[in-house]
Amino acid sequence: MICQECNQRPATLHFTKIMNGEKTETHLCEKCAQEKGEMFMMNGGTSAFPIHNLLAGLFNVEHSFPQPKQDAFHQEEILQCNQCHMTFPQFVKVGRFGCSNCYHAFKDQLKPILRRLHSGNWTHNGKIPKKVGGNLRLKKDLEEKKLRLKELISKEEFENAAIIRDEIRSLEKNLNDAHEGGE
């Protein structure tokens, strides 16, 4: 495939952009992509794409963010990290956080984007290796069931809570059996 920009060199970078349901594909050579500022880090860092452009594009959907409150007596409130003092607009422009606390400071603004990127999920639950994860998986299931039990009790759904309680007992028994068998 030939570069769509110069029509001379082979296209080595292929970009797909979907906006408002309309798909646009662009095929560029490395040189034209560099000139347009469309490069990712490649081959040991010899070529660079400003990844913040990708993030800024994701965050460019204004209606997906909760908007700050504003009234006649107060100026617009700008969301800011209380540790590094980075503002949310600065994060969108730069494309990376100033510190680890920024994840918490901008949590509400990140949720819609993460949900869109990760099929509705916005939290990272981690992965457990299959070989060594037997007990870890049981413990994780047990924690989830206990949280679900509390939720059901608070909603006064006692029949469903009883089912979860029995599942918790079964998991605890399996965990104890596994623990005793491992010693």
N, C-alpha and C positions, 0 to 999 in steps of 0.2 A: 504494500500500500504506500502511496506517495503522500508526502506532506501537503496538507490542504492550504498552507500559507505560502510556501515558496514554489510548490509544484516541481521540486528538483530532487530533494533528498528523501530517503525512505522514512516513513512515519514510524517512530519508535515509542511515542507516547500517545495514548488513546484516552480521551476524557469523555465521560458521559454526564450530561447535565440534564436534570429533570426539573422543570419549573412549571407549576400549574398543570401538571399532567402531560406536558409536552416534552418529549425526549429529543435532545440535541447531542450528536456525537461529533467530536473534533479529533482529528488525527494530525499530529505535528511531529516534526523532527526535533531533536534536542536543541539545535541552534534557535529555531523559531520559537520553541517553547520558552527558552531562556530569555529571548528578547521580549516575549509577552509576559514574562514573570509567572510562568505556569509550570515550574519544575518542582518535583519532589526530590528528597535526598536519594541519590542513586549511587551505585557502585563505589562504596566506601566513602561517600560524602564528596565526590568530585563535582556533582551537580546539585543544586539546591532549589527546592520549591518552598516558598514561604508558607509553611503549614498553617500559620495564623490566618491566611486567606481562606483556607478551608473552614476553619472554625468560625471565622467572621461570617462566612456564608451561611453556616448553620444557625448562627445566632441572629441573622438578619431578618427573622420573622418576628416583627414587633408585637403582633397580636398574641403570640404564645407566651409572652412574659407578663407577670403581674405588674401593672403600672404603679408607680409611687403615687401616694395621695398628695393632692395639691389643693390649697384654698387661697382665699384673698389675702390672708394674713401671713402665710408661710410660703417660702420659696420651695421649689421642687426638691424633694428629698432624694439624694443620690446615694444608692447603696454602696457601702464601702466596707472592706475587711478591717476589723479592729486591730489586727496585728501589723500588717504591712501597709495598710491604708490604700491599697489598690481599689479603684472604683470598678463597678461592673463595665461601664463603657471602655475603660482602659483594658480590662481583660479581653473584651471583644476585639479591640484593635490589635493588641499584642498577640493574643492567641494562647497565652499560658498564664497560670496563676503566679502570684508573687510569693505565696507561702502555702503551707498545708492547710492553714485555717481558712483560706479562700474557698475551699470545697464546702465548708459549713456556712460561710458568710453568703455565698451565692447559690445555696442549695435549691431554693425555690425557683430561681431562674434556670437552673440546670435540668430540673425534673422534666419539663416538656420536651427538651431536646433529647435527653437520654431515652425517654419513652419512645420517641420517634425513631431513634437509631437502633434501639434494642428490643423491638417488638413489644412494647408496653412495659418493659422492666426498667427500673431506674436505680436499683441497688445491685451491688455485686455480692453474690453469695459465695463465691469461690468454688473451686473444684476440689474434689477429694480423690486421690489416687485409688484405683480399684484394688490394688494388691494390699495396701496397708490401711485402707479406709474403712474396714468393717466396723470397728467400734466408733470411729469418728462419725460415720454415717448414722449409726444408731443414736449417738448423742445428739446429732443435729436434728434428726427426726423427733427425738424426745423433746428437745427445746421448742420446736415448732408446734408440737402437739400441746405442750403446756401453755404456750401463748394462745393457741386456739381455744383451749379449755377456759382460760380466763375471759376471753372475748365472749364465748358462749354464755358463761355464767353472768357476765355483766349485762347481756341482752336477755337474760332469764330464759334461755333456750335449754332447759334442763335435760330434756330427752337426748338432744344431740350432745350435750356436755357429758352425759353418762356414757355414751358410745366412745367419745374421745378419752374419757377417764379409763375405760377398759383397755383401750389401745395403749395408753400410757403405761398401765400396769404390765401389759404384755411386753412392751419395749424395755421396761425396767428389768423384767425377769430375763429377757434375752441378753441384756447388757450384763447383768449379774452372772448369768451362766457363762458368757464369753469371758468375763473377768476371772471367774474361778477356774475355767478351763485353761487360761493363759498362765496361771501361776505354777 
